[in-house]
Amino acid sequence: MRIVTTLKSIRWKITRAGLRQVVKRAARRVLINHAFEDANGHSYRWLHSDIETFMASVEADVSALRPQATLDALPSFGTQLMVEFATYTISAGRVLRNLGVPAKVTRQLVSDLGWDIYRRLLGLTSAPVRMMTRDPGRRIRWTIRMLLWFPFGAHGAPGYAVETSRDGDDILTHFTHCPPQTLARRLSEQEGDPEILEVFRKSWCTYDWPGADLIADDGHRGHYRRTRTLSHGDSVCDMCWIARSAQQ
């Protein structure tokens, strides 16, 4: 038992060191190129020292939030990893607002930060499938099935709860429980801060549309549809991953 605990501790040390570098590089790419405005309406841009200050504050906030993420209660490492990413999303939003960045700008910056990370990871994950087949439907179905194994393994609440089915060549994934969304909602309600959930909604809940097009990689948009979303207060994220976009 002690050996297992030690191995898990080592795994998390390595994982968190990697996450810090991934987030830091994304912050350098995104935040260094953004034009901020001070209280007097004057435009300015962040220096590398500002990025370092931002990351130090994010790391401190993530450490403070981590006990509330209750990672040990989650059923798989993949689920834990996604919740760990969610703590970075929440902390990045809180730190930016604490630095005086307006809420609307904060939402966009956190969304851009997250997309910079997500598209790279998704591109890497889907690359083998895209090399194996040129059919956009197969690319989407095979990649989604792989992602439903890791990191979005459907173990049921408190992990991911999802029902998967086919509609012709399209694949449907109806999520009824999403641990990162649950964390953001709980913290938002506990702290009386609706921006926590709004930052999450404007980032994580917007990536599937361009993500599906990235996976299909056929030069067309329109490979994803969703009409209900957990972060909106709905009971399900009714995702449809579309083999052929309406543009084809």
C-alpha positions as CSV (number, residue, x, y, z in Angstrom):
1,M,0.0,0.0,0.0
2,R,2.8,2.4,0.9
3,I,4.5,1.6,-2.4
4,V,1.3,2.4,-4.3
5,T,0.9,5.7,-2.5
6,T,4.5,6.6,-3.2
7,L,4.1,5.8,-6.9
8,K,1.0,7.9,-7.1
9,S,2.8,10.8,-5.3
10,I,5.7,10.6,-7.8
11,R,3.2,10.4,-10.8
12,W,1.5,13.6,-9.5
13,K,4.8,15.4,-9.0
14,I,5.8,14.7,-12.6
15,T,2.3,15.5,-13.9
16,R,2.1,18.8,-12.1
17,A,5.6,19.8,-13.1
18,G,4.5,19.2,-16.7
19,L,1.2,21.0,-16.3
20,R,3.0,24.1,-14.9
21,Q,5.3,24.2,-18.0
22,V,2.3,23.7,-20.4
23,V,0.3,26.6,-18.7
24,K,3.4,28.8,-18.5
25,R,4.2,28.4,-22.2
26,A,0.6,29.1,-23.1
27,A,0.6,32.2,-20.9
28,R,3.7,33.5,-22.7
29,R,2.2,32.9,-26.1
30,V,-1.2,34.5,-25.3
31,L,-0.8,37.1,-22.6
32,I,2.4,38.6,-24.0
33,N,0.5,39.5,-27.2
34,H,-2.5,41.0,-25.5
35,A,-3.0,44.8,-25.3
36,F,-4.2,45.6,-21.8
37,E,-5.7,48.9,-20.6
38,D,-5.0,50.6,-17.3
39,A,-7.5,52.5,-15.2
40,N,-6.9,55.6,-17.3
41,G,-7.6,53.9,-20.6
42,H,-3.9,53.8,-21.6
43,S,-2.8,50.7,-23.5
44,Y,0.1,48.6,-22.3
45,R,1.5,45.1,-22.7
46,W,2.8,42.6,-20.2
47,L,6.5,42.1,-19.7
48,H,8.1,38.7,-19.1
49,S,8.2,39.7,-15.4
50,D,4.5,40.2,-15.4
51,I,4.0,36.6,-16.8
52,E,6.2,35.3,-14.0
53,T,4.1,37.2,-11.4
54,F,0.9,35.9,-12.9
55,M,2.1,32.3,-12.9
56,A,3.3,32.5,-9.3
57,S,-0.1,33.8,-8.3
58,V,-1.9,31.1,-10.2
59,E,0.3,28.4,-8.7
60,A,-0.5,29.7,-5.2
61,D,-4.2,29.9,-5.9
62,V,-4.2,26.4,-7.4
63,S,-2.5,25.0,-4.3
64,A,-5.2,26.7,-2.2
65,L,-8.0,25.3,-4.4
66,R,-6.7,21.8,-4.7
67,P,-8.2,20.4,-1.4
68,Q,-11.6,21.5,-2.6
69,A,-11.1,19.6,-5.9
70,T,-11.2,16.3,-3.9
71,L,-9.1,14.5,-6.4
72,D,-8.9,11.3,-4.3
73,A,-12.6,10.9,-4.6
74,L,-12.5,10.7,-8.4
75,P,-12.5,7.3,-10.1
76,S,-9.6,7.6,-12.5
77,F,-6.4,9.4,-13.2
78,G,-7.8,10.9,-16.4
79,T,-10.7,12.4,-14.5
80,Q,-8.3,13.8,-11.9
81,L,-6.2,15.3,-14.6
82,M,-9.1,17.1,-16.1
83,V,-10.1,18.5,-12.7
84,E,-6.5,19.6,-12.1
85,F,-6.7,21.5,-15.4
86,A,-10.0,23.0,-14.3
87,T,-8.3,24.4,-11.1
88,Y,-5.8,26.2,-13.4
89,T,-8.7,27.6,-15.4
90,I,-10.5,28.9,-12.3
91,S,-7.3,30.2,-10.7
92,A,-6.2,32.0,-13.9
93,G,-9.6,33.8,-14.0
94,R,-9.4,34.8,-10.3
95,V,-5.8,36.0,-10.6
96,L,-6.5,38.1,-13.7
97,R,-9.5,39.8,-12.0
98,N,-7.4,40.4,-8.9
99,L,-4.9,42.1,-11.1
100,G,-7.6,44.5,-12.2
101,V,-8.4,42.9,-15.6
102,P,-12.2,43.5,-16.4
103,A,-14.4,40.4,-16.1
104,K,-15.2,40.3,-19.9
105,V,-11.6,40.6,-20.9
106,T,-10.7,37.9,-18.3
107,R,-13.2,35.5,-19.8
108,Q,-11.7,36.0,-23.3
109,L,-8.1,35.7,-22.1
110,V,-8.7,32.5,-20.1
111,S,-10.6,31.1,-23.1
112,D,-7.6,31.9,-25.4
113,L,-5.2,30.4,-22.9
114,G,-7.2,27.2,-22.6
115,W,-7.7,26.9,-26.4
116,D,-4.0,27.3,-26.9
117,I,-3.4,24.3,-24.7
118,Y,-6.4,22.3,-25.8
119,R,-5.8,22.5,-29.5
120,R,-2.2,21.3,-29.1
121,L,-3.1,18.4,-26.9
122,L,-6.1,17.5,-29.2
123,G,-3.9,17.8,-32.3
124,L,-1.4,15.4,-30.7
125,T,-4.0,13.0,-29.6
126,S,-5.8,12.8,-32.9
127,A,-2.7,12.8,-35.1
128,P,-2.4,9.0,-35.3
129,V,-6.0,8.7,-36.4
130,R,-5.7,11.4,-39.0
131,M,-2.6,9.6,-40.4
132,M,-4.6,6.3,-40.5
133,T,-7.6,7.6,-42.4
134,R,-8.7,10.6,-44.5
135,D,-12.4,10.0,-43.9
136,P,-13.6,12.8,-41.5
137,G,-16.3,10.6,-40.0
138,R,-13.9,7.9,-39.1
139,R,-11.4,10.5,-37.7
140,I,-14.1,11.9,-35.5
141,R,-15.6,8.5,-34.3
142,W,-12.2,6.9,-33.6
143,T,-10.8,9.9,-31.8
144,I,-13.9,10.4,-29.7
145,R,-13.9,6.8,-28.7
146,M,-10.2,7.0,-27.8
147,L,-10.9,10.2,-25.7
148,L,-13.8,8.4,-23.9
149,W,-11.2,5.9,-22.8
150,F,-8.8,8.5,-21.6
151,P,-9.1,11.1,-20.2
152,F,-12.9,11.2,-20.3
153,G,-13.5,7.6,-19.1
154,A,-17.2,7.1,-18.4
155,H,-17.0,5.7,-14.9
156,G,-20.1,7.5,-13.7
157,A,-20.5,10.2,-11.1
158,P,-18.5,11.5,-9.3
159,G,-16.5,10.9,-12.5
160,Y,-17.7,11.5,-16.0
161,A,-21.2,10.0,-16.7
162,V,-21.9,9.7,-20.5
163,E,-24.2,7.7,-22.8
164,T,-22.7,7.0,-26.2
165,S,-24.6,6.1,-29.3
166,R,-24.6,6.3,-33.1
167,D,-26.8,8.2,-35.5
168,G,-25.7,7.0,-38.9
169,D,-22.1,8.1,-39.3
170,D,-22.4,10.6,-36.4
171,I,-21.5,9.8,-32.8
172,L,-23.6,11.1,-29.9
173,T,-22.1,11.6,-26.5
174,H,-24.6,12.8,-23.8
175,F,-22.7,13.8,-20.7
176,T,-24.9,14.0,-17.5
177,H,-22.0,14.6,-15.1
178,C,-18.8,16.5,-15.8
179,P,-16.4,16.8,-12.8
180,P,-14.6,20.0,-13.9
181,Q,-18.0,21.7,-14.4
182,T,-19.1,20.4,-11.0
183,L,-16.1,21.9,-9.4
184,A,-16.5,25.3,-11.1
185,R,-20.2,25.4,-10.2
186,R,-19.6,24.4,-6.6
187,L,-16.9,27.0,-6.0
188,S,-19.0,29.7,-7.8
189,E,-21.9,29.0,-5.4
190,Q,-19.8,28.6,-2.3
191,E,-18.0,31.9,-2.9
192,G,-20.9,33.8,-4.3
193,D,-18.9,34.5,-7.4
194,P,-20.8,33.8,-10.6
195,E,-17.7,34.7,-12.7
196,I,-16.0,31.5,-11.7
197,L,-18.6,29.4,-13.5
198,E,-18.9,32.0,-16.3
199,V,-15.1,31.9,-17.0
200,F,-15.4,28.1,-17.2
201,R,-18.4,28.2,-19.4
202,K,-16.8,30.7,-21.8
203,S,-13.7,28.6,-22.1
204,W,-14.2,24.8,-21.7
205,C,-17.7,24.8,-23.0
206,T,-16.7,26.5,-26.3
207,Y,-13.9,24.3,-27.4
208,D,-15.8,21.4,-28.9
209,W,-16.9,23.2,-32.1
210,P,-13.4,24.1,-33.3
211,G,-12.1,20.9,-31.7
212,A,-14.4,18.7,-33.9
213,D,-13.3,20.6,-37.0
214,L,-9.6,20.1,-36.0
215,I,-10.2,16.4,-35.6
216,A,-12.0,16.0,-39.0
217,D,-9.4,18.2,-40.7
218,D,-11.2,18.3,-44.0
219,G,-11.3,22.0,-44.5
220,H,-14.8,22.5,-43.3
221,R,-16.6,23.7,-40.2
222,G,-19.7,22.3,-38.7
223,H,-18.7,19.0,-37.3
224,Y,-20.3,19.5,-33.9
225,R,-23.7,20.4,-32.5
226,R,-24.9,20.9,-29.0
227,T,-28.2,22.4,-27.8
228,R,-28.0,21.8,-24.0
229,T,-25.1,22.4,-21.7
230,L,-24.5,21.5,-18.0
231,S,-22.8,24.8,-17.3
232,H,-26.0,26.6,-18.5
233,G,-28.0,24.7,-15.9
234,D,-29.3,22.0,-18.3
235,S,-29.3,18.3,-17.2
236,V,-27.1,17.1,-20.0
237,C,-24.5,18.2,-22.6
238,D,-26.1,16.6,-25.7
239,M,-23.1,16.5,-27.9
240,C,-23.3,15.4,-31.6
241,W,-20.0,14.8,-33.4
242,I,-20.9,15.2,-37.1
243,A,-19.2,13.1,-39.8
244,R,-20.0,15.4,-42.7
245,S,-20.5,19.1,-42.1
246,A,-23.5,21.0,-43.7
247,Q,-20.9,22.8,-45.9
248,Q,-20.1,19.5,-47.7
